[in-house]
Amino acid sequence: MSESVFKRRIKIFTDSSDKAQMLETSKNPLISGFTTNPTLMRKAGVSDYQAFCKDILSLIRDKPISFEVFADDLSTMERQAKEITTWGQNVYVKIPVTNSLGESTAKLVNRLSHSGVKLNVTAILTPRQVLEVCNALQGGAPSIVSVFAGRIADTGRDPIPYMAACKEICAAHGKEIELLWASSRELLNIIQAERTGCEIITVTTDIIKKMTMLDRDLDALSLDTVKMFKSDAESAGYKL
């Protein structure tokens, strides 16, 4: 693997709720933390939310892990957040920027952050939302602002100007607020996120597997591609 991989300033988090994947990537020196969410947990077959989280925390103690509330009303979100934060010193509580009715969670974020709860405010897509969240977080506990750059790109918009604007907002509100590039789609996103000033990026295990490609010589990669085509044609027994 290229030495430059180890010199990246940006922190790389694994986005997963698969226990085996999380334990395997926790051994990787390139991985600095983890994020989860209810959707990933459901896909991974997690049936007991609390038992899963506490099991993971008993095994991964030295890297931050974000666990999300799953209530939709703000009062229950607050209760769940206060419970989740007690599970470990490395826990960040994920709070969505709104509930499913579109009601802002900013006041809740403010209360929790200023009571010492480390938060990861998630499902953010616009600089306006970042400003509202940063105003709520300013002066509070260490926090993460997760902007879904990949989903911005899915709409046909270039996420880089959005993320650069979000970084300016976060930086203006204090060093305790870190900007996270979420919903990564490809390895290039790591480079893009670092260039826009993001402190953190979440990646899937599939992207982690591609990290050996970072800064690879393109002529060598071209030759490997030709060799792959040749090998596959021979294996298939193609004739003309």
Secondary structure as a PSIPRED ss2 file (coil, helix, strand):
# PSIPRED VFORMAT (PSIPRED V4.0)

   1 M C   1.000  0.000  0.000
   2 S C   1.000  0.000  0.000
   3 E H   0.000  1.000  0.000
   4 S H   0.000  1.000  0.000
   5 V H   0.000  1.000  0.000
   6 F H   0.000  1.000  0.000
   7 K H   0.000  1.000  0.000
   8 R C   1.000  0.000  0.000
   9 R C   1.000  0.000  0.000
  10 I C   1.000  0.000  0.000
  11 K E   0.000  0.000  1.000
  12 I E   0.000  0.000  1.000
  13 F E   0.000  0.000  1.000
  14 T E   0.000  0.000  1.000
  15 D E   0.000  0.000  1.000
  16 S C   1.000  0.000  0.000
  17 S C   1.000  0.000  0.000
  18 D C   1.000  0.000  0.000
  19 K H   0.000  1.000  0.000
  20 A H   0.000  1.000  0.000
  21 Q H   0.000  1.000  0.000
  22 M H   0.000  1.000  0.000
  23 L H   0.000  1.000  0.000
  24 E H   0.000  1.000  0.000
  25 T H   0.000  1.000  0.000
  26 S C   1.000  0.000  0.000
  27 K C   1.000  0.000  0.000
  28 N C   1.000  0.000  0.000
  29 P C   1.000  0.000  0.000
  30 L C   1.000  0.000  0.000
  31 I E   0.000  0.000  1.000
  32 S E   0.000  0.000  1.000
  33 G E   0.000  0.000  1.000
  34 F E   0.000  0.000  1.000
  35 T E   0.000  0.000  1.000
  36 T C   1.000  0.000  0.000
  37 N C   1.000  0.000  0.000
  38 P H   0.000  1.000  0.000
  39 T H   0.000  1.000  0.000
  40 L H   0.000  1.000  0.000
  41 M H   0.000  1.000  0.000
  42 R H   0.000  1.000  0.000
  43 K H   0.000  1.000  0.000
  44 A C   1.000  0.000  0.000
  45 G C   1.000  0.000  0.000
  46 V C   1.000  0.000  0.000
  47 S C   1.000  0.000  0.000
  48 D C   1.000  0.000  0.000
  49 Y H   0.000  1.000  0.000
  50 Q H   0.000  1.000  0.000
  51 A H   0.000  1.000  0.000
  52 F H   0.000  1.000  0.000
  53 C H   0.000  1.000  0.000
  54 K H   0.000  1.000  0.000
  55 D H   0.000  1.000  0.000
  56 I H   0.000  1.000  0.000
  57 L H   0.000  1.000  0.000
  58 S H   0.000  1.000  0.000
  59 L H   0.000  1.000  0.000
  60 I C   1.000  0.000  0.000
  61 R C   1.000  0.000  0.000
  62 D C   1.000  0.000  0.000
  63 K C   1.000  0.000  0.000
  64 P C   1.000  0.000  0.000
  65 I E   0.000  0.000  1.000
  66 S E   0.000  0.000  1.000
  67 F E   0.000  0.000  1.000
  68 E E   0.000  0.000  1.000
  69 V C   1.000  0.000  0.000
  70 F C   1.000  0.000  0.000
  71 A C   1.000  0.000  0.000
  72 D C   1.000  0.000  0.000
  73 D C   1.000  0.000  0.000
  74 L H   0.000  1.000  0.000
  75 S H   0.000  1.000  0.000
  76 T H   0.000  1.000  0.000
  77 M H   0.000  1.000  0.000
  78 E H   0.000  1.000  0.000
  79 R H   0.000  1.000  0.000
  80 Q H   0.000  1.000  0.000
  81 A H   0.000  1.000  0.000
  82 K H   0.000  1.000  0.000
  83 E H   0.000  1.000  0.000
  84 I H   0.000  1.000  0.000
  85 T H   0.000  1.000  0.000
  86 T H   0.000  1.000  0.000
  87 W H   0.000  1.000  0.000
  88 G C   1.000  0.000  0.000
  89 Q C   1.000  0.000  0.000
  90 N C   1.000  0.000  0.000
  91 V E   0.000  0.000  1.000
  92 Y E   0.000  0.000  1.000
  93 V E   0.000  0.000  1.000
  94 K E   0.000  0.000  1.000
  95 I E   0.000  0.000  1.000
  96 P E   0.000  0.000  1.000
  97 V C   1.000  0.000  0.000
  98 T E   0.000  0.000  1.000
  99 N C   1.000  0.000  0.000
 100 S C   1.000  0.000  0.000
 101 L C   1.000  0.000  0.000
 102 G C   1.000  0.000  0.000
 103 E C   1.000  0.000  0.000
 104 S E   0.000  0.000  1.000
 105 T C   1.000  0.000  0.000
 106 A H   0.000  1.000  0.000
 107 K H   0.000  1.000  0.000
 108 L H   0.000  1.000  0.000
 109 V H   0.000  1.000  0.000
 110 N H   0.000  1.000  0.000
 111 R H   0.000  1.000  0.000
 112 L H   0.000  1.000  0.000
 113 S H   0.000  1.000  0.000
 114 H H   0.000  1.000  0.000
 115 S C   1.000  0.000  0.000
 116 G C   1.000  0.000  0.000
 117 V C   1.000  0.000  0.000
 118 K C   1.000  0.000  0.000
 119 L E   0.000  0.000  1.000
 120 N E   0.000  0.000  1.000
 121 V E   0.000  0.000  1.000
 122 T E   0.000  0.000  1.000
 123 A E   0.000  0.000  1.000
 124 I E   0.000  0.000  1.000
 125 L C   1.000  0.000  0.000
 126 T C   1.000  0.000  0.000
 127 P H   0.000  1.000  0.000
 128 R H   0.000  1.000  0.000
 129 Q H   0.000  1.000  0.000
 130 V H   0.000  1.000  0.000
 131 L H   0.000  1.000  0.000
 132 E H   0.000  1.000  0.000
 133 V H   0.000  1.000  0.000
 134 C H   0.000  1.000  0.000
 135 N H   0.000  1.000  0.000
 136 A H   0.000  1.000  0.000
 137 L H   0.000  1.000  0.000
 138 Q C   1.000  0.000  0.000
 139 G C   1.000  0.000  0.000
 140 G C   1.000  0.000  0.000
 141 A C   1.000  0.000  0.000
 142 P C   1.000  0.000  0.000
 143 S E   0.000  0.000  1.000
 144 I E   0.000  0.000  1.000
 145 V E   0.000  0.000  1.000
 146 S E   0.000  0.000  1.000
 147 V E   0.000  0.000  1.000
 148 F C   1.000  0.000  0.000
 149 A H   0.000  1.000  0.000
 150 G H   0.000  1.000  0.000
 151 R H   0.000  1.000  0.000
 152 I H   0.000  1.000  0.000
 153 A H   0.000  1.000  0.000
 154 D H   0.000  1.000  0.000
 155 T C   1.000  0.000  0.000
 156 G C   1.000  0.000  0.000
 157 R C   1.000  0.000  0.000
 158 D C   1.000  0.000  0.000
 159 P H   0.000  1.000  0.000
 160 I H   0.000  1.000  0.000
 161 P H   0.000  1.000  0.000
 162 Y H   0.000  1.000  0.000
 163 M H   0.000  1.000  0.000
 164 A H   0.000  1.000  0.000
 165 A H   0.000  1.000  0.000
 166 C H   0.000  1.000  0.000
 167 K H   0.000  1.000  0.000
 168 E H   0.000  1.000  0.000
 169 I H   0.000  1.000  0.000
 170 C H   0.000  1.000  0.000
 171 A H   0.000  1.000  0.000
 172 A C   1.000  0.000  0.000
 173 H C   1.000  0.000  0.000
 174 G C   1.000  0.000  0.000
 175 K C   1.000  0.000  0.000
 176 E C   1.000  0.000  0.000
 177 I E   0.000  0.000  1.000
 178 E E   0.000  0.000  1.000
 179 L E   0.000  0.000  1.000
 180 L E   0.000  0.000  1.000
 181 W E   0.000  0.000  1.000
 182 A C   1.000  0.000  0.000
 183 S C   1.000  0.000  0.000
 184 S C   1.000  0.000  0.000
 185 R C   1.000  0.000  0.000
 186 E C   1.000  0.000  0.000
 187 L C   1.000  0.000  0.000
 188 L H   0.000  1.000  0.000
 189 N H   0.000  1.000  0.000
 190 I H   0.000  1.000  0.000
 191 I H   0.000  1.000  0.000
 192 Q H   0.000  1.000  0.000
 193 A H   0.000  1.000  0.000
 194 E H   0.000  1.000  0.000
 195 R H   0.000  1.000  0.000
 196 T C   1.000  0.000  0.000
 197 G C   1.000  0.000  0.000
 198 C C   1.000  0.000  0.000
 199 E C   1.000  0.000  0.000
 200 I E   0.000  0.000  1.000
 201 I E   0.000  0.000  1.000
 202 T E   0.000  0.000  1.000
 203 V E   0.000  0.000  1.000
 204 T C   1.000  0.000  0.000
 205 T H   0.000  1.000  0.000
 206 D H   0.000  1.000  0.000
 207 I H   0.000  1.000  0.000
 208 I H   0.000  1.000  0.000
 209 K H   0.000  1.000  0.000
 210 K H   0.000  1.000  0.000
 211 M H   0.000  1.000  0.000
 212 T H   0.000  1.000  0.000
 213 M H   0.000  1.000  0.000
 214 L C   1.000  0.000  0.000
 215 D C   1.000  0.000  0.000
 216 R C   1.000  0.000  0.000
 217 D C   1.000  0.000  0.000
 218 L H   0.000  1.000  0.000
 219 D H   0.000  1.000  0.000
 220 A H   0.000  1.000  0.000
 221 L H   0.000  1.000  0.000
 222 S H   0.000  1.000  0.000
 223 L H   0.000  1.000  0.000
 224 D H   0.000  1.000  0.000
 225 T H   0.000  1.000  0.000
 226 V H   0.000  1.000  0.000
 227 K H   0.000  1.000  0.000
 228 M H   0.000  1.000  0.000
 229 F H   0.000  1.000  0.000
 230 K H   0.000  1.000  0.000
 231 S H   0.000  1.000  0.000
 232 D H   0.000  1.000  0.000
 233 A H   0.000  1.000  0.000
 234 E H   0.000  1.000  0.000
 235 S H   0.000  1.000  0.000
 236 A H   0.000  1.000  0.000
 237 G C   1.000  0.000  0.000
 238 Y C   1.000  0.000  0.000
 239 K C   1.000  0.000  0.000
 240 L C   1.000  0.000  0.000
